[in-house]
């Protein structure tokens, strides 16, 4: 099972508009049998976030991880806040077996800590259930 801060590659992820393509996600919690894996989407499309600086950008609803910051992404990558996506444990296990979902890297611990602190600014946008799974000890 993925751990907090790990980066998942989900091959042929189905988006809301029914399109499919490979997508990177950052894991926010430790999934278990009855607990879904909570993730945030990423993008490297900088044109969507002009003027974003390294780290937390609450007004742009994004957390920027430059490529040179820990070497976890090949390109400057924007973690999109606060839209949390649930990947059910069954889907995660099936995807792992079929190689459709795999761990490709992880955020450095200090980067993940900063991401979580940034996410705290969006408490009103996060369901209480998700909040407990992300921020419980």
Chimera marker file (.cmm) of the C-alpha trace (Angstrom):
<marker_set name="trace">
<marker id="1" x="0.000" y="0.000" z="0.000" r="1" g="1" b="0" radius="0.5"/>
<marker id="2" x="1.233" y="3.492" z="-0.765" r="1" g="1" b="0" radius="0.5"/>
<marker id="3" x="2.503" y="5.672" z="2.052" r="1" g="1" b="0" radius="0.5"/>
<marker id="4" x="2.019" y="9.400" z="2.706" r="1" g="1" b="0" radius="0.5"/>
<marker id="5" x="4.012" y="11.533" z="0.306" r="1" g="1" b="0" radius="0.5"/>
<marker id="6" x="4.507" y="8.849" z="-2.313" r="1" g="1" b="0" radius="0.5"/>
<marker id="7" x="3.854" y="9.668" z="-5.950" r="1" g="1" b="0" radius="0.5"/>
<marker id="8" x="1.587" y="7.324" z="-7.866" r="1" g="1" b="0" radius="0.5"/>
<marker id="9" x="1.512" y="6.913" z="-11.622" r="1" g="1" b="0" radius="0.5"/>
<marker id="10" x="-1.998" y="5.917" z="-12.662" r="1" g="1" b="0" radius="0.5"/>
<marker id="11" x="-2.010" y="4.715" z="-16.286" r="1" g="1" b="0" radius="0.5"/>
<marker id="12" x="-5.068" y="5.660" z="-18.354" r="1" g="1" b="0" radius="0.5"/>
<marker id="13" x="-6.744" y="7.513" z="-15.498" r="1" g="1" b="0" radius="0.5"/>
<marker id="14" x="-10.369" y="8.355" z="-16.385" r="1" g="1" b="0" radius="0.5"/>
<marker id="15" x="-11.035" y="12.086" z="-15.961" r="1" g="1" b="0" radius="0.5"/>
<marker id="16" x="-14.390" y="13.774" z="-15.329" r="1" g="1" b="0" radius="0.5"/>
<marker id="17" x="-14.745" y="14.541" z="-19.064" r="1" g="1" b="0" radius="0.5"/>
<marker id="18" x="-14.305" y="10.791" z="-19.871" r="1" g="1" b="0" radius="0.5"/>
<marker id="19" x="-10.856" y="11.329" z="-21.384" r="1" g="1" b="0" radius="0.5"/>
<marker id="20" x="-8.075" y="8.984" z="-20.293" r="1" g="1" b="0" radius="0.5"/>
<marker id="21" x="-4.368" y="9.601" z="-19.879" r="1" g="1" b="0" radius="0.5"/>
<marker id="22" x="-1.517" y="8.833" z="-17.504" r="1" g="1" b="0" radius="0.5"/>
<marker id="23" x="-1.630" y="10.948" z="-14.356" r="1" g="1" b="0" radius="0.5"/>
<marker id="24" x="0.619" y="11.491" z="-11.344" r="1" g="1" b="0" radius="0.5"/>
<marker id="25" x="-0.919" y="11.776" z="-7.883" r="1" g="1" b="0" radius="0.5"/>
<marker id="26" x="0.501" y="12.550" z="-4.432" r="1" g="1" b="0" radius="0.5"/>
<marker id="27" x="-0.711" y="10.267" z="-1.617" r="1" g="1" b="0" radius="0.5"/>
<marker id="28" x="-2.069" y="12.035" z="1.489" r="1" g="1" b="0" radius="0.5"/>
<marker id="29" x="-2.841" y="9.130" z="3.838" r="1" g="1" b="0" radius="0.5"/>
<marker id="30" x="-2.123" y="5.496" z="4.529" r="1" g="1" b="0" radius="0.5"/>
<marker id="31" x="-4.847" y="3.399" z="2.924" r="1" g="1" b="0" radius="0.5"/>
<marker id="32" x="-6.212" y="0.270" z="4.577" r="1" g="1" b="0" radius="0.5"/>
<marker id="33" x="-8.885" y="-2.316" z="3.825" r="1" g="1" b="0" radius="0.5"/>
<marker id="34" x="-11.738" y="0.008" z="4.836" r="1" g="1" b="0" radius="0.5"/>
<marker id="35" x="-9.898" y="3.278" z="4.135" r="1" g="1" b="0" radius="0.5"/>
<marker id="36" x="-9.506" y="4.711" z="0.631" r="1" g="1" b="0" radius="0.5"/>
<marker id="37" x="-6.245" y="6.162" z="-0.605" r="1" g="1" b="0" radius="0.5"/>
<marker id="38" x="-6.599" y="9.956" z="-0.695" r="1" g="1" b="0" radius="0.5"/>
<marker id="39" x="-4.597" y="11.706" z="-3.401" r="1" g="1" b="0" radius="0.5"/>
<marker id="40" x="-4.070" y="15.082" z="-5.040" r="1" g="1" b="0" radius="0.5"/>
<marker id="41" x="-3.679" y="15.546" z="-8.799" r="1" g="1" b="0" radius="0.5"/>
<marker id="42" x="-0.561" y="17.080" z="-10.282" r="1" g="1" b="0" radius="0.5"/>
<marker id="43" x="0.154" y="18.967" z="-13.479" r="1" g="1" b="0" radius="0.5"/>
<marker id="44" x="3.235" y="20.401" z="-15.133" r="1" g="1" b="0" radius="0.5"/>
<marker id="45" x="1.229" y="22.927" z="-17.175" r="1" g="1" b="0" radius="0.5"/>
<marker id="46" x="2.722" y="26.154" z="-15.820" r="1" g="1" b="0" radius="0.5"/>
<marker id="47" x="0.517" y="28.400" z="-17.970" r="1" g="1" b="0" radius="0.5"/>
<marker id="48" x="-2.369" y="27.548" z="-15.647" r="1" g="1" b="0" radius="0.5"/>
<marker id="49" x="-0.544" y="29.067" z="-12.662" r="1" g="1" b="0" radius="0.5"/>
<marker id="50" x="1.291" y="32.241" z="-13.719" r="1" g="1" b="0" radius="0.5"/>
<marker id="51" x="3.419" y="33.785" z="-10.991" r="1" g="1" b="0" radius="0.5"/>
<marker id="52" x="3.318" y="30.736" z="-8.719" r="1" g="1" b="0" radius="0.5"/>
<marker id="53" x="6.302" y="30.500" z="-6.395" r="1" g="1" b="0" radius="0.5"/>
<marker id="54" x="7.978" y="27.443" z="-4.887" r="1" g="1" b="0" radius="0.5"/>
<marker id="55" x="5.797" y="25.867" z="-2.210" r="1" g="1" b="0" radius="0.5"/>
<marker id="56" x="2.365" y="27.014" z="-1.079" r="1" g="1" b="0" radius="0.5"/>
<marker id="57" x="0.313" y="29.321" z="-3.309" r="1" g="1" b="0" radius="0.5"/>
<marker id="58" x="-3.098" y="29.431" z="-1.604" r="1" g="1" b="0" radius="0.5"/>
<marker id="59" x="-4.512" y="32.178" z="-3.820" r="1" g="1" b="0" radius="0.5"/>
<marker id="60" x="-3.804" y="30.006" z="-6.869" r="1" g="1" b="0" radius="0.5"/>
<marker id="61" x="-4.909" y="26.832" z="-5.025" r="1" g="1" b="0" radius="0.5"/>
<marker id="62" x="-1.671" y="25.072" z="-5.872" r="1" g="1" b="0" radius="0.5"/>
<marker id="63" x="1.564" y="23.848" z="-4.307" r="1" g="1" b="0" radius="0.5"/>
<marker id="64" x="4.586" y="24.175" z="-6.620" r="1" g="1" b="0" radius="0.5"/>
<marker id="65" x="7.347" y="21.577" z="-6.470" r="1" g="1" b="0" radius="0.5"/>
<marker id="66" x="10.240" y="22.730" z="-8.690" r="1" g="1" b="0" radius="0.5"/>
<marker id="67" x="12.043" y="19.936" z="-10.542" r="1" g="1" b="0" radius="0.5"/>
<marker id="68" x="15.258" y="20.537" z="-8.606" r="1" g="1" b="0" radius="0.5"/>
<marker id="69" x="13.503" y="20.264" z="-5.220" r="1" g="1" b="0" radius="0.5"/>
<marker id="70" x="14.319" y="16.748" z="-4.106" r="1" g="1" b="0" radius="0.5"/>
<marker id="71" x="14.339" y="15.296" z="-7.610" r="1" g="1" b="0" radius="0.5"/>
<marker id="72" x="10.907" y="13.744" z="-7.232" r="1" g="1" b="0" radius="0.5"/>
<marker id="73" x="9.502" y="15.223" z="-10.465" r="1" g="1" b="0" radius="0.5"/>
<marker id="74" x="11.218" y="15.644" z="-13.840" r="1" g="1" b="0" radius="0.5"/>
<marker id="75" x="9.480" y="18.983" z="-14.478" r="1" g="1" b="0" radius="0.5"/>
<marker id="76" x="8.239" y="21.799" z="-12.257" r="1" g="1" b="0" radius="0.5"/>
<marker id="77" x="5.023" y="20.287" z="-10.941" r="1" g="1" b="0" radius="0.5"/>
<marker id="78" x="1.908" y="21.861" z="-9.489" r="1" g="1" b="0" radius="0.5"/>
<marker id="79" x="-0.035" y="19.885" z="-6.899" r="1" g="1" b="0" radius="0.5"/>
<marker id="80" x="-3.634" y="20.972" z="-7.269" r="1" g="1" b="0" radius="0.5"/>
<marker id="81" x="-5.405" y="21.962" z="-4.051" r="1" g="1" b="0" radius="0.5"/>
<marker id="82" x="-7.749" y="21.162" z="-2.413" r="1" g="1" b="0" radius="0.5"/>
<marker id="83" x="-9.564" y="18.676" z="-4.689" r="1" g="1" b="0" radius="0.5"/>
<marker id="84" x="-8.977" y="15.364" z="-2.926" r="1" g="1" b="0" radius="0.5"/>
<marker id="85" x="-9.594" y="12.206" z="-4.927" r="1" g="1" b="0" radius="0.5"/>
<marker id="86" x="-10.382" y="8.829" z="-3.371" r="1" g="1" b="0" radius="0.5"/>
<marker id="87" x="-8.886" y="5.701" z="-4.863" r="1" g="1" b="0" radius="0.5"/>
<marker id="88" x="-10.689" y="2.720" z="-3.318" r="1" g="1" b="0" radius="0.5"/>
<marker id="89" x="-8.424" y="0.070" z="-1.814" r="1" g="1" b="0" radius="0.5"/>
<marker id="90" x="-9.764" y="-2.592" z="-4.211" r="1" g="1" b="0" radius="0.5"/>
<marker id="91" x="-8.933" y="-0.382" z="-7.213" r="1" g="1" b="0" radius="0.5"/>
<marker id="92" x="-5.486" y="0.284" z="-5.775" r="1" g="1" b="0" radius="0.5"/>
<marker id="93" x="-4.781" y="-3.426" z="-5.286" r="1" g="1" b="0" radius="0.5"/>
<marker id="94" x="-6.081" y="-4.373" z="-8.738" r="1" g="1" b="0" radius="0.5"/>
<marker id="95" x="-4.099" y="-1.538" z="-10.313" r="1" g="1" b="0" radius="0.5"/>
<marker id="96" x="-0.977" y="-2.645" z="-8.493" r="1" g="1" b="0" radius="0.5"/>
<marker id="97" x="-1.343" y="-6.220" z="-9.733" r="1" g="1" b="0" radius="0.5"/>
<marker id="98" x="-2.005" y="-5.124" z="-13.323" r="1" g="1" b="0" radius="0.5"/>
<marker id="99" x="0.777" y="-2.481" z="-13.193" r="1" g="1" b="0" radius="0.5"/>
<marker id="100" x="-1.842" y="0.180" z="-13.974" r="1" g="1" b="0" radius="0.5"/>
<marker id="101" x="-1.075" y="1.963" z="-10.682" r="1" g="1" b="0" radius="0.5"/>
<marker id="102" x="2.451" y="2.073" z="-9.320" r="1" g="1" b="0" radius="0.5"/>
<marker id="103" x="4.630" y="4.095" z="-7.006" r="1" g="1" b="0" radius="0.5"/>
<marker id="104" x="7.209" y="6.048" z="-9.000" r="1" g="1" b="0" radius="0.5"/>
<marker id="105" x="8.803" y="8.274" z="-6.370" r="1" g="1" b="0" radius="0.5"/>
<marker id="106" x="8.073" y="10.191" z="-3.198" r="1" g="1" b="0" radius="0.5"/>
<marker id="107" x="8.209" y="13.757" z="-1.967" r="1" g="1" b="0" radius="0.5"/>
<marker id="108" x="11.057" y="14.570" z="0.414" r="1" g="1" b="0" radius="0.5"/>
<marker id="109" x="9.705" y="14.592" z="4.009" r="1" g="1" b="0" radius="0.5"/>
<marker id="110" x="10.119" y="18.369" z="4.378" r="1" g="1" b="0" radius="0.5"/>
<marker id="111" x="8.276" y="18.967" z="1.100" r="1" g="1" b="0" radius="0.5"/>
<marker id="112" x="5.392" y="16.714" z="2.175" r="1" g="1" b="0" radius="0.5"/>
<marker id="113" x="5.214" y="18.497" z="5.550" r="1" g="1" b="0" radius="0.5"/>
<marker id="114" x="4.979" y="21.850" z="3.761" r="1" g="1" b="0" radius="0.5"/>
<marker id="115" x="2.271" y="20.464" z="1.445" r="1" g="1" b="0" radius="0.5"/>
<marker id="116" x="0.211" y="19.305" z="4.442" r="1" g="1" b="0" radius="0.5"/>
<marker id="117" x="0.626" y="22.692" z="6.139" r="1" g="1" b="0" radius="0.5"/>
<marker id="118" x="-0.519" y="24.364" z="2.926" r="1" g="1" b="0" radius="0.5"/>
<marker id="119" x="-3.528" y="22.056" z="2.712" r="1" g="1" b="0" radius="0.5"/>
<marker id="120" x="-4.585" y="23.153" z="6.227" r="1" g="1" b="0" radius="0.5"/>
<marker id="121" x="-5.488" y="26.534" z="4.725" r="1" g="1" b="0" radius="0.5"/>
<marker id="122" x="-8.327" y="24.786" z="2.864" r="1" g="1" b="0" radius="0.5"/>
<marker id="123" x="-10.029" y="23.155" z="5.869" r="1" g="1" b="0" radius="0.5"/>
<marker id="124" x="-13.444" y="24.520" z="4.881" r="1" g="1" b="0" radius="0.5"/>
<marker id="125" x="-13.083" y="22.851" z="1.460" r="1" g="1" b="0" radius="0.5"/>
<marker id="126" x="-12.158" y="19.410" z="2.834" r="1" g="1" b="0" radius="0.5"/>
<marker id="127" x="-14.731" y="16.965" z="4.177" r="1" g="1" b="0" radius="0.5"/>
<marker id="128" x="-14.397" y="16.106" z="7.885" r="1" g="1" b="0" radius="0.5"/>
<marker id="129" x="-13.804" y="12.452" z="6.962" r="1" g="1" b="0" radius="0.5"/>
<marker id="130" x="-10.931" y="13.334" z="4.640" r="1" g="1" b="0" radius="0.5"/>
<marker id="131" x="-9.524" y="15.808" z="7.175" r="1" g="1" b="0" radius="0.5"/>
<marker id="132" x="-9.351" y="13.079" z="9.843" r="1" g="1" b="0" radius="0.5"/>
<marker id="133" x="-7.622" y="10.643" z="7.481" r="1" g="1" b="0" radius="0.5"/>
<marker id="134" x="-5.025" y="13.216" z="6.415" r="1" g="1" b="0" radius="0.5"/>
<marker id="135" x="-4.277" y="14.964" z="9.691" r="1" g="1" b="0" radius="0.5"/>
<marker id="136" x="-4.803" y="12.340" z="12.389" r="1" g="1" b="0" radius="0.5"/>
<marker id="137" x="-1.671" y="11.395" z="14.289" r="1" g="1" b="0" radius="0.5"/>
<link id1="1" id2="2" r="1" g="1" b="0" radius="0.2"/>
<link id1="2" id2="3" r="1" g="1" b="0" radius="0.2"/>
<link id1="3" id2="4" r="1" g="1" b="0" radius="0.2"/>
<link id1="4" id2="5" r="1" g="1" b="0" radius="0.2"/>
<link id1="5" id2="6" r="1" g="1" b="0" radius="0.2"/>
<link id1="6" id2="7" r="1" g="1" b="0" radius="0.2"/>
<link id1="7" id2="8" r="1" g="1" b="0" radius="0.2"/>
<link id1="8" id2="9" r="1" g="1" b="0" radius="0.2"/>
<link id1="9" id2="10" r="1" g="1" b="0" radius="0.2"/>
<link id1="10" id2="11" r="1" g="1" b="0" radius="0.2"/>
<link id1="11" id2="12" r="1" g="1" b="0" radius="0.2"/>
<link id1="12" id2="13" r="1" g="1" b="0" radius="0.2"/>
<link id1="13" id2="14" r="1" g="1" b="0" radius="0.2"/>
<link id1="14" id2="15" r="1" g="1" b="0" radius="0.2"/>
<link id1="15" id2="16" r="1" g="1" b="0" radius="0.2"/>
<link id1="16" id2="17" r="1" g="1" b="0" radius="0.2"/>
<link id1="17" id2="18" r="1" g="1" b="0" radius="0.2"/>
<link id1="18" id2="19" r="1" g="1" b="0" radius="0.2"/>
<link id1="19" id2="20" r="1" g="1" b="0" radius="0.2"/>
<link id1="20" id2="21" r="1" g="1" b="0" radius="0.2"/>
<link id1="21" id2="22" r="1" g="1" b="0" radius="0.2"/>
<link id1="22" id2="23" r="1" g="1" b="0" radius="0.2"/>
<link id1="23" id2="24" r="1" g="1" b="0" radius="0.2"/>
<link id1="24" id2="25" r="1" g="1" b="0" radius="0.2"/>
<link id1="25" id2="26" r="1" g="1" b="0" radius="0.2"/>
<link id1="26" id2="27" r="1" g="1" b="0" radius="0.2"/>
<link id1="27" id2="28" r="1" g="1" b="0" radius="0.2"/>
<link id1="28" id2="29" r="1" g="1" b="0" radius="0.2"/>
<link id1="29" id2="30" r="1" g="1" b="0" radius="0.2"/>
<link id1="30" id2="31" r="1" g="1" b="0" radius="0.2"/>
<link id1="31" id2="32" r="1" g="1" b="0" radius="0.2"/>
<link id1="32" id2="33" r="1" g="1" b="0" radius="0.2"/>
<link id1="33" id2="34" r="1" g="1" b="0" radius="0.2"/>
<link id1="34" id2="35" r="1" g="1" b="0" radius="0.2"/>
<link id1="35" id2="36" r="1" g="1" b="0" radius="0.2"/>
<link id1="36" id2="37" r="1" g="1" b="0" radius="0.2"/>
<link id1="37" id2="38" r="1" g="1" b="0" radius="0.2"/>
<link id1="38" id2="39" r="1" g="1" b="0" radius="0.2"/>
<link id1="39" id2="40" r="1" g="1" b="0" radius="0.2"/>
<link id1="40" id2="41" r="1" g="1" b="0" radius="0.2"/>
<link id1="41" id2="42" r="1" g="1" b="0" radius="0.2"/>
<link id1="42" id2="43" r="1" g="1" b="0" radius="0.2"/>
<link id1="43" id2="44" r="1" g="1" b="0" radius="0.2"/>
<link id1="44" id2="45" r="1" g="1" b="0" radius="0.2"/>
<link id1="45" id2="46" r="1" g="1" b="0" radius="0.2"/>
<link id1="46" id2="47" r="1" g="1" b="0" radius="0.2"/>
<link id1="47" id2="48" r="1" g="1" b="0" radius="0.2"/>
<link id1="48" id2="49" r="1" g="1" b="0" radius="0.2"/>
<link id1="49" id2="50" r="1" g="1" b="0" radius="0.2"/>
<link id1="50" id2="51" r="1" g="1" b="0" radius="0.2"/>
<link id1="51" id2="52" r="1" g="1" b="0" radius="0.2"/>
<link id1="52" id2="53" r="1" g="1" b="0" radius="0.2"/>
<link id1="53" id2="54" r="1" g="1" b="0" radius="0.2"/>
<link id1="54" id2="55" r="1" g="1" b="0" radius="0.2"/>
<link id1="55" id2="56" r="1" g="1" b="0" radius="0.2"/>
<link id1="56" id2="57" r="1" g="1" b="0" radius="0.2"/>
<link id1="57" id2="58" r="1" g="1" b="0" radius="0.2"/>
<link id1="58" id2="59" r="1" g="1" b="0" radius="0.2"/>
<link id1="59" id2="60" r="1" g="1" b="0" radius="0.2"/>
<link id1="60" id2="61" r="1" g="1" b="0" radius="0.2"/>
<link id1="61" id2="62" r="1" g="1" b="0" radius="0.2"/>
<link id1="62" id2="63" r="1" g="1" b="0" radius="0.2"/>
<link id1="63" id2="64" r="1" g="1" b="0" radius="0.2"/>
<link id1="64" id2="65" r="1" g="1" b="0" radius="0.2"/>
<link id1="65" id2="66" r="1" g="1" b="0" radius="0.2"/>
<link id1="66" id2="67" r="1" g="1" b="0" radius="0.2"/>
<link id1="67" id2="68" r="1" g="1" b="0" radius="0.2"/>
<link id1="68" id2="69" r="1" g="1" b="0" radius="0.2"/>
<link id1="69" id2="70" r="1" g="1" b="0" radius="0.2"/>
<link id1="70" id2="71" r="1" g="1" b="0" radius="0.2"/>
<link id1="71" id2="72" r="1" g="1" b="0" radius="0.2"/>
<link id1="72" id2="73" r="1" g="1" b="0" radius="0.2"/>
<link id1="73" id2="74" r="1" g="1" b="0" radius="0.2"/>
<link id1="74" id2="75" r="1" g="1" b="0" radius="0.2"/>
<link id1="75" id2="76" r="1" g="1" b="0" radius="0.2"/>
<link id1="76" id2="77" r="1" g="1" b="0" radius="0.2"/>
<link id1="77" id2="78" r="1" g="1" b="0" radius="0.2"/>
<link id1="78" id2="79" r="1" g="1" b="0" radius="0.2"/>
<link id1="79" id2="80" r="1" g="1" b="0" radius="0.2"/>
<link id1="80" id2="81" r="1" g="1" b="0" radius="0.2"/>
<link id1="81" id2="82" r="1" g="1" b="0" radius="0.2"/>
<link id1="82" id2="83" r="1" g="1" b="0" radius="0.2"/>
<link id1="83" id2="84" r="1" g="1" b="0" radius="0.2"/>
<link id1="84" id2="85" r="1" g="1" b="0" radius="0.2"/>
<link id1="85" id2="86" r="1" g="1" b="0" radius="0.2"/>
<link id1="86" id2="87" r="1" g="1" b="0" radius="0.2"/>
<link id1="87" id2="88" r="1" g="1" b="0" radius="0.2"/>
<link id1="88" id2="89" r="1" g="1" b="0" radius="0.2"/>
<link id1="89" id2="90" r="1" g="1" b="0" radius="0.2"/>
<link id1="90" id2="91" r="1" g="1" b="0" radius="0.2"/>
<link id1="91" id2="92" r="1" g="1" b="0" radius="0.2"/>
<link id1="92" id2="93" r="1" g="1" b="0" radius="0.2"/>
<link id1="93" id2="94" r="1" g="1" b="0" radius="0.2"/>
<link id1="94" id2="95" r="1" g="1" b="0" radius="0.2"/>
<link id1="95" id2="96" r="1" g="1" b="0" radius="0.2"/>
<link id1="96" id2="97" r="1" g="1" b="0" radius="0.2"/>
<link id1="97" id2="98" r="1" g="1" b="0" radius="0.2"/>
<link id1="98" id2="99" r="1" g="1" b="0" radius="0.2"/>
<link id1="99" id2="100" r="1" g="1" b="0" radius="0.2"/>
<link id1="100" id2="101" r="1" g="1" b="0" radius="0.2"/>
<link id1="101" id2="102" r="1" g="1" b="0" radius="0.2"/>
<link id1="102" id2="103" r="1" g="1" b="0" radius="0.2"/>
<link id1="103" id2="104" r="1" g="1" b="0" radius="0.2"/>
<link id1="104" id2="105" r="1" g="1" b="0" radius="0.2"/>
<link id1="105" id2="106" r="1" g="1" b="0" radius="0.2"/>
<link id1="106" id2="107" r="1" g="1" b="0" radius="0.2"/>
<link id1="107" id2="108" r="1" g="1" b="0" radius="0.2"/>
<link id1="108" id2="109" r="1" g="1" b="0" radius="0.2"/>
<link id1="109" id2="110" r="1" g="1" b="0" radius="0.2"/>
<link id1="110" id2="111" r="1" g="1" b="0" radius="0.2"/>
<link id1="111" id2="112" r="1" g="1" b="0" radius="0.2"/>
<link id1="112" id2="113" r="1" g="1" b="0" radius="0.2"/>
<link id1="113" id2="114" r="1" g="1" b="0" radius="0.2"/>
<link id1="114" id2="115" r="1" g="1" b="0" radius="0.2"/>
<link id1="115" id2="116" r="1" g="1" b="0" radius="0.2"/>
<link id1="116" id2="117" r="1" g="1" b="0" radius="0.2"/>
<link id1="117" id2="118" r="1" g="1" b="0" radius="0.2"/>
<link id1="118" id2="119" r="1" g="1" b="0" radius="0.2"/>
<link id1="119" id2="120" r="1" g="1" b="0" radius="0.2"/>
<link id1="120" id2="121" r="1" g="1" b="0" radius="0.2"/>
<link id1="121" id2="122" r="1" g="1" b="0" radius="0.2"/>
<link id1="122" id2="123" r="1" g="1" b="0" radius="0.2"/>
<link id1="123" id2="124" r="1" g="1" b="0" radius="0.2"/>
<link id1="124" id2="125" r="1" g="1" b="0" radius="0.2"/>
<link id1="125" id2="126" r="1" g="1" b="0" radius="0.2"/>
<link id1="126" id2="127" r="1" g="1" b="0" radius="0.2"/>
<link id1="127" id2="128" r="1" g="1" b="0" radius="0.2"/>
<link id1="128" id2="129" r="1" g="1" b="0" radius="0.2"/>
<link id1="129" id2="130" r="1" g="1" b="0" radius="0.2"/>
<link id1="130" id2="131" r="1" g="1" b="0" radius="0.2"/>
<link id1="131" id2="132" r="1" g="1" b="0" radius="0.2"/>
<link id1="132" id2="133" r="1" g="1" b="0" radius="0.2"/>
<link id1="133" id2="134" r="1" g="1" b="0" radius="0.2"/>
<link id1="134" id2="135" r="1" g="1" b="0" radius="0.2"/>
<link id1="135" id2="136" r="1" g="1" b="0" radius="0.2"/>
<link id1="136" id2="137" r="1" g="1" b="0" radius="0.2"/>
</marker_set>
